[in-house]
Amino acid sequence: MTYTTMSGSDVSKSEIKTAVAEGRAVLRWSHGNWRNVASLIICADVETAQLEASVDTVGECWSMADECWSSIPSVTEAIRAAGPGLS
């Protein structure tokens, strides 16, 4: 199975597990096709991951379609988001 990050980079399942364990993985959520969808971000370091995890524009956009929010994922959530999708 192919796993892809939000930036379009291909990653392995073991790379995803390592990023989650090290606190470098973040899910970026948004609205799409009448459901919430998540994309995986793997950051170079924990500090960057913490900044990415603080992104939340809910209620600050003109359109609900432009809103996004973030969370720290479990391994299962991160793999699902980088694979066929998490909703």
N, CA, C and O atoms as a GROMACS GRO file, in nm:
protein
  348
    1MET      N    1   0.084  -0.118   0.000
    1MET     CA    2   0.000   0.000   0.000
    1MET      C    3   0.089   0.124   0.000
    1MET      O    4   0.196   0.125   0.061
    2THR      N    5   0.044   0.226  -0.067
    2THR     CA    6   0.116   0.353  -0.076
    2THR      C    7   0.062   0.448   0.031
    2THR      O    8  -0.059   0.460   0.049
    3TYR      N    9   0.153   0.516   0.100
    3TYR     CA   10   0.117   0.616   0.200
    3TYR      C   11   0.175   0.750   0.156
    3TYR      O   12   0.290   0.758   0.114
    4THR      N   13   0.093   0.854   0.165
    4THR     CA   14   0.133   0.986   0.116
    4THR      C   15   0.100   1.091   0.221
    4THR      O   16  -0.007   1.089   0.281
    5THR      N   17   0.192   1.184   0.242
    5THR     CA   18   0.169   1.294   0.335
    5THR      C   19   0.094   1.407   0.265
    5THR      O   20   0.074   1.404   0.144
    6MET      N   21   0.055   1.506   0.342
    6MET     CA   22  -0.017   1.621   0.288
    6MET      C   23   0.066   1.694   0.182
    6MET      O   24   0.011   1.752   0.089
    7SER      N   25   0.198   1.692   0.196
    7SER     CA   26   0.285   1.759   0.100
    7SER      C   27   0.309   1.677  -0.026
    7SER      O   28   0.375   1.724  -0.118
    8GLY      N   29   0.256   1.554  -0.030
    8GLY     CA   30   0.272   1.469  -0.147
    8GLY      C   31   0.390   1.373  -0.141
    8GLY      O   32   0.418   1.303  -0.237
    9SER      N   33   0.458   1.370  -0.028
    9SER     CA   34   0.573   1.281  -0.012
    9SER      C   35   0.525   1.139   0.019
    9SER      O   36   0.432   1.120   0.097
   10ASP      N   37   0.590   1.040  -0.041
   10ASP     CA   38   0.561   0.902  -0.010
   10ASP      C   39   0.635   0.862   0.117
   10ASP      O   40   0.752   0.896   0.134
   11VAL      N   41   0.567   0.792   0.206
   11VAL     CA   42   0.627   0.745   0.330
   11VAL      C   43   0.589   0.600   0.354
   11VAL      O   44   0.488   0.552   0.302
   12SER      N   45   0.669   0.532   0.432
   12SER     CA   46   0.640   0.393   0.466
   12SER      C   47   0.560   0.389   0.597
   12SER      O   48   0.555   0.487   0.671
   13LYS      N   49   0.500   0.275   0.622
   13LYS     CA   50   0.426   0.257   0.746
   13LYS      C   51   0.520   0.273   0.867
   13LYS      O   52   0.481   0.329   0.969
   14SER      N   53   0.642   0.224   0.855
   14SER     CA   54   0.737   0.236   0.967
   14SER      C   55   0.777   0.382   0.989
   14SER      O   56   0.797   0.423   1.104
   15GLU      N   57   0.788   0.461   0.883
   15GLU     CA   58   0.818   0.604   0.899
   15GLU      C   59   0.704   0.676   0.970
   15GLU      O   60   0.728   0.764   1.053
   16ILE      N   61   0.582   0.638   0.939
   16ILE     CA   62   0.465   0.697   1.005
   16ILE      C   63   0.466   0.661   1.153
   16ILE      O   64   0.447   0.748   1.238
   17LYS      N   65   0.488   0.534   1.184
   17LYS     CA   66   0.493   0.490   1.324
   17LYS      C   67   0.601   0.564   1.402
   17LYS      O   68   0.579   0.603   1.516
   18THR      N   69   0.717   0.582   1.341
   18THR     CA   70   0.827   0.653   1.406
   18THR      C   71   0.789   0.799   1.432
   18THR      O   72   0.814   0.851   1.540
   19ALA      N   73   0.730   0.865   1.332
   19ALA     CA   74   0.691   1.005   1.347
   19ALA      C   75   0.587   1.023   1.458
   19ALA      O   76   0.594   1.119   1.534
   20VAL      N   77   0.492   0.931   1.467
   20VAL     CA   78   0.392   0.938   1.574
   20VAL      C   79   0.459   0.919   1.710
   20VAL      O   80   0.433   0.995   1.804
   21ALA      N   81   0.544   0.819   1.720
   21ALA     CA   82   0.612   0.790   1.847
   21ALA      C   83   0.700   0.907   1.892
   21ALA      O   84   0.712   0.932   2.012
   22GLU      N   85   0.761   0.978   1.798
   22GLU     CA   86   0.848   1.090   1.830
   22GLU      C   87   0.773   1.222   1.847
   22GLU      O   88   0.834   1.324   1.882
   23GLY      N   89   0.642   1.222   1.823
   23GLY     CA   90   0.564   1.345   1.836
   23GLY      C   91   0.578   1.439   1.719
   23GLY      O   92   0.557   1.560   1.735
   24ARG      N   93   0.613   1.388   1.602
   24ARG     CA   94   0.632   1.472   1.483
   24ARG      C   95   0.518   1.461   1.383
   24ARG      O   96   0.523   1.523   1.277
   25ALA      N   97   0.415   1.384   1.416
   25ALA     CA   98   0.302   1.365   1.324
   25ALA      C   99   0.183   1.451   1.366
   25ALA      O  100   0.153   1.464   1.485
   26VAL      N  101   0.116   1.508   1.267
   26VAL     CA  102  -0.001   1.593   1.290
   26VAL      C  103  -0.104   1.560   1.182
   26VAL      O  104  -0.068   1.534   1.067
   27LEU      N  105  -0.231   1.562   1.220
   27LEU     CA  106  -0.338   1.551   1.121
   27LEU      C  107  -0.395   1.690   1.096
   27LEU      O  108  -0.424   1.763   1.190
   28ARG      N  109  -0.411   1.725   0.968
   28ARG     CA  110  -0.477   1.850   0.931
   28ARG      C  111  -0.614   1.812   0.877
   28ARG      O  112  -0.625   1.745   0.774
   29TRP      N  113  -0.716   1.855   0.947
   29TRP     CA  114  -0.854   1.824   0.912
   29TRP      C  115  -0.916   1.938   0.832
   29TRP      O  116  -0.880   2.054   0.848
   30SER      N  117  -1.009   1.901   0.745
   30SER     CA  118  -1.086   2.000   0.670
   30SER      C  119  -1.217   1.935   0.626
   30SER      O  120  -1.242   1.817   0.652
   31HIS      N  121  -1.299   2.015   0.561
   31HIS     CA  122  -1.428   1.965   0.512
   31HIS      C  123  -1.410   1.923   0.366
   31HIS      O  124  -1.340   1.990   0.289
   32GLY      N  125  -1.473   1.812   0.328
   32GLY     CA  126  -1.468   1.770   0.189
   32GLY      C  127  -1.576   1.669   0.156
   32GLY      O  128  -1.591   1.569   0.227
   33ASN      N  129  -1.650   1.695   0.051
   33ASN     CA  130  -1.754   1.601   0.006
   33ASN      C  131  -1.847   1.557   0.119
   33ASN      O  132  -1.872   1.438   0.136
   34TRP      N  133  -1.896   1.654   0.194
   34TRP     CA  134  -1.995   1.632   0.299
   34TRP      C  135  -1.943   1.548   0.416
   34TRP      O  136  -2.020   1.482   0.485
   35ARG      N  137  -1.811   1.551   0.438
   35ARG     CA  138  -1.752   1.482   0.552
   35ARG      C  139  -1.624   1.553   0.591
   35ARG      O  140  -1.573   1.636   0.515
   36ASN      N  141  -1.572   1.522   0.705
   36ASN     CA  142  -1.442   1.576   0.748
   36ASN      C  143  -1.334   1.482   0.699
   36ASN      O  144  -1.347   1.360   0.709
   37VAL      N  145  -1.227   1.537   0.646
   37VAL     CA  146  -1.117   1.456   0.595
   37VAL      C  147  -0.986   1.502   0.661
   37VAL      O  148  -0.972   1.618   0.700
   38ALA      N  149  -0.893   1.409   0.672
   38ALA     CA  150  -0.765   1.439   0.737
   38ALA      C  151  -0.650   1.408   0.643
   38ALA      O  152  -0.656   1.313   0.564
   39SER      N  153  -0.545   1.489   0.652
   39SER     CA  154  -0.420   1.466   0.580
   39SER      C  155  -0.308   1.459   0.682
   39SER      O  156  -0.312   1.530   0.783
   40LEU      N  157  -0.210   1.374   0.657
   40LEU     CA  158  -0.099   1.357   0.750
   40LEU      C  159   0.014   1.454   0.719
   40LEU      O  160   0.056   1.468   0.604
   41ILE      N  161   0.063   1.520   0.822
   41ILE     CA  162   0.182   1.604   0.813
   41ILE      C  163   0.289   1.539   0.900
   41ILE      O  164   0.264   1.509   1.017
   42ILE      N  165   0.406   1.516   0.843
   42ILE     CA  166   0.520   1.468   0.922
   42ILE      C  167   0.622   1.580   0.925
   42ILE      O  168   0.677   1.620   0.823
   43CYS      N  169   0.646   1.629   1.044
   43CYS     CA  170   0.737   1.742   1.063
   43CYS      C  171   0.879   1.694   1.092
   43CYS      O  172   0.901   1.580   1.134
   44ALA      N  173   0.974   1.783   1.069
   44ALA     CA  174   1.114   1.751   1.092
   44ALA      C  175   1.147   1.743   1.240
   44ALA      O  176   1.239   1.672   1.280
   45ASP      N  177   1.071   1.818   1.324
   45ASP     CA  178   1.100   1.817   1.467
   45ASP      C  179   0.971   1.840   1.546
   45ASP      O  180   0.868   1.878   1.490
   46VAL      N  181   0.979   1.816   1.675
   46VAL     CA  182   0.863   1.826   1.763
   46VAL      C  183   0.811   1.970   1.772
   46VAL      O  184   0.690   1.991   1.777
   47GLU      N  185   0.900   2.067   1.773
   47GLU     CA  186   0.858   2.207   1.783
   47GLU      C  187   0.771   2.248   1.665
   47GLU      O  188   0.669   2.315   1.682
   48THR      N  189   0.811   2.206   1.546
   48THR     CA  190   0.732   2.237   1.426
   48THR      C  191   0.598   2.164   1.432
   48THR      O  192   0.495   2.220   1.394
   49ALA      N  193   0.599   2.041   1.480
   49ALA     CA  194   0.474   1.965   1.493
   49ALA      C  195   0.378   2.033   1.589
   49ALA      O  196   0.258   2.037   1.564
   50GLN      N  197   0.430   2.086   1.698
   50GLN     CA  198   0.345   2.156   1.794
   50GLN      C  199   0.283   2.281   1.733
   50GLN      O  200   0.167   2.312   1.759
   51LEU      N  201   0.360   2.353   1.651
   51LEU     CA  202   0.304   2.470   1.580
   51LEU      C  203   0.196   2.427   1.482
   51LEU      O  204   0.090   2.489   1.476
   52GLU      N  205   0.223   2.322   1.406
   52GLU     CA  206   0.124   2.272   1.309
   52GLU      C  207  -0.003   2.224   1.381
   52GLU      O  208  -0.114   2.244   1.332
   53ALA      N  209   0.014   2.162   1.496
   53ALA     CA  210  -0.100   2.109   1.572
   53ALA      C  211  -0.187   2.220   1.630
   53ALA      O  212  -0.301   2.196   1.668
   54SER      N  213  -0.133   2.342   1.638
   54SER     CA  214  -0.210   2.453   1.692
   54SER      C  215  -0.296   2.524   1.587
   54SER      O  216  -0.373   2.614   1.621
   55VAL      N  217  -0.284   2.486   1.461
   55VAL     CA  218  -0.362   2.550   1.355
   55VAL      C  219  -0.509   2.514   1.370
   55VAL      O  220  -0.546   2.397   1.376
   56ASP      N  221  -0.592   2.617   1.376
   56ASP     CA  222  -0.737   2.599   1.388
   56ASP      C  223  -0.804   2.725   1.336
   56ASP      O  224  -0.799   2.830   1.400
   57THR      N  225  -0.867   2.716   1.220
   57THR     CA  226  -0.935   2.832   1.162
   57THR      C  227  -1.087   2.820   1.168
   57THR      O  228  -1.158   2.895   1.101
   58VAL      N  229  -1.137   2.726   1.245
   58VAL     CA  230  -1.282   2.706   1.255
   58VAL      C  231  -1.346   2.833   1.310
   58VAL      O  232  -1.306   2.885   1.414
   59GLY      N  233  -1.446   2.881   1.240
   59GLY     CA  234  -1.517   3.001   1.279
   59GLY      C  235  -1.449   3.130   1.239
   59GLY      O  236  -1.501   3.238   1.266
   60GLU      N  237  -1.333   3.122   1.175
   60GLU     CA  238  -1.260   3.241   1.134
   60GLU      C  239  -1.261   3.264   0.983
   60GLU      O  240  -1.200   3.358   0.934
   61CYS      N  241  -1.331   3.177   0.910
   61CYS     CA  242  -1.331   3.185   0.764
   61CYS      C  243  -1.468   3.230   0.713
   61CYS      O  244  -1.569   3.215   0.781
   62TRP      N  245  -1.469   3.284   0.592
   62TRP     CA  246  -1.595   3.326   0.531
   62TRP      C  247  -1.679   3.205   0.495
   62TRP      O  248  -1.802   3.211   0.496
   63SER      N  249  -1.613   3.095   0.462
   63SER     CA  250  -1.682   2.974   0.420
   63SER      C  251  -1.638   2.856   0.504
   63SER      O  252  -1.520   2.842   0.535
   64MET      N  253  -1.734   2.772   0.541
   64MET     CA  254  -1.700   2.652   0.615
   64MET      C  255  -1.601   2.565   0.536
   64MET      O  256  -1.521   2.494   0.596
   65ALA      N  257  -1.607   2.572   0.404
   65ALA     CA  258  -1.518   2.492   0.320
   65ALA      C  259  -1.372   2.531   0.336
   65ALA      O  260  -1.282   2.452   0.304
   66ASP      N  261  -1.346   2.652   0.385
   66ASP     CA  262  -1.209   2.699   0.404
   66ASP      C  263  -1.153   2.668   0.543
   66ASP      O  264  -1.034   2.690   0.568
   67GLU      N  265  -1.236   2.617   0.631
   67GLU     CA  266  -1.191   2.590   0.767
   67GLU      C  267  -1.098   2.469   0.772
   67GLU      O  268  -1.114   2.374   0.696
   68CYS      N  269  -1.001   2.474   0.863
   68CYS     CA  270  -0.917   2.359   0.890
   68CYS      C  271  -0.881   2.359   1.038
   68CYS      O  272  -0.882   2.464   1.103
   69TRP      N  273  -0.850   2.244   1.090
   69TRP     CA  274  -0.809   2.229   1.229
   69TRP      C  275  -0.714   2.111   1.236
   69TRP      O  276  -0.706   2.032   1.142
   70SER      N  277  -0.644   2.098   1.346
   70SER     CA  278  -0.538   1.997   1.356
   70SER      C  279  -0.552   1.915   1.483
   70SER      O  280  -0.618   1.955   1.579
   71SER      N  281  -0.488   1.798   1.480
   71SER     CA  282  -0.484   1.713   1.599
   71SER      C  283  -0.358   1.626   1.594
   71SER      O  284  -0.299   1.606   1.488
   72ILE      N  285  -0.320   1.577   1.710
   72ILE     CA  286  -0.210   1.482   1.720
   72ILE      C  287  -0.270   1.343   1.702
   72ILE      O  288  -0.360   1.305   1.777
   73PRO      N  289  -0.223   1.265   1.604
   73PRO     CA  290  -0.288   1.137   1.576
   73PRO      C  291  -0.231   1.019   1.654
   73PRO      O  292  -0.118   1.022   1.704
   74SER      N  293  -0.312   0.916   1.661
   74SER     CA  294  -0.262   0.785   1.703
   74SER      C  295  -0.197   0.723   1.579
   74SER      O  296  -0.211   0.777   1.469
   75VAL      N  297  -0.127   0.613   1.595
   75VAL     CA  298  -0.065   0.546   1.481
   75VAL      C  299  -0.172   0.506   1.380
   75VAL      O  300  -0.155   0.526   1.259
   76THR      N  301  -0.281   0.450   1.428
   76THR     CA  302  -0.389   0.406   1.338
   76THR      C  303  -0.446   0.522   1.257
   76THR      O  304  -0.466   0.509   1.136
   77GLU      N  305  -0.473   0.634   1.323
   77GLU     CA  306  -0.526   0.752   1.253
   77GLU      C  307  -0.428   0.803   1.150
   77GLU      O  308  -0.467   0.838   1.038
   78ALA      N  309  -0.300   0.809   1.186
   78ALA     CA  310  -0.197   0.858   1.094
   78ALA      C  311  -0.186   0.770   0.970
   78ALA      O  312  -0.176   0.820   0.858
   79ILE      N  313  -0.189   0.640   0.989
   79ILE     CA  314  -0.180   0.547   0.875
   79ILE      C  315  -0.303   0.559   0.787
   79ILE      O  316  -0.292   0.558   0.665
   80ARG      N  317  -0.420   0.570   0.848
   80ARG     CA  318  -0.543   0.585   0.769
   80ARG      C  319  -0.545   0.716   0.691
   80ARG      O  320  -0.589   0.719   0.576
   81ALA      N  321  -0.496   0.824   0.752
   81ALA     CA  322  -0.495   0.953   0.685
   81ALA      C  323  -0.398   0.955   0.567
   81ALA      O  324  -0.423   1.022   0.467
   82ALA      N  325  -0.287   0.882   0.578
   82ALA     CA  326  -0.187   0.879   0.471
   82ALA      C  327  -0.220   0.774   0.366
   82ALA      O  328  -0.162   0.774   0.258
   83GLY      N  329  -0.312   0.686   0.398
   83GLY     CA  330  -0.351   0.581   0.304
   83GLY      C  331  -0.480   0.618   0.232
   83GLY      O  332  -0.486   0.722   0.167
   84PRO      N  333  -0.581   0.535   0.244
   84PRO     CA  334  -0.707   0.562   0.173
   84PRO      C  335  -0.788   0.676   0.228
   84PRO      O  336  -0.884   0.720   0.165
   85GLY      N  337  -0.752   0.726   0.346
   85GLY     CA  338  -0.822   0.843   0.400
   85GLY      C  339  -0.888   0.816   0.533
   85GLY      O  340  -0.926   0.703   0.564
   86LEU      N  341  -0.900   0.920   0.611
   86LEU     CA  342  -0.963   0.914   0.743
   86LEU      C  343  -1.074   1.017   0.743
   86LEU      O  344  -1.054   1.132   0.704
   87SER      N  345  -1.190   0.974   0.788
   87SER     CA  346  -1.302   1.069   0.796
   87SER      C  347  -1.386   1.037   0.917
   87SER      O  348  -1.485   1.104   0.943
   0.00000   0.00000   0.00000
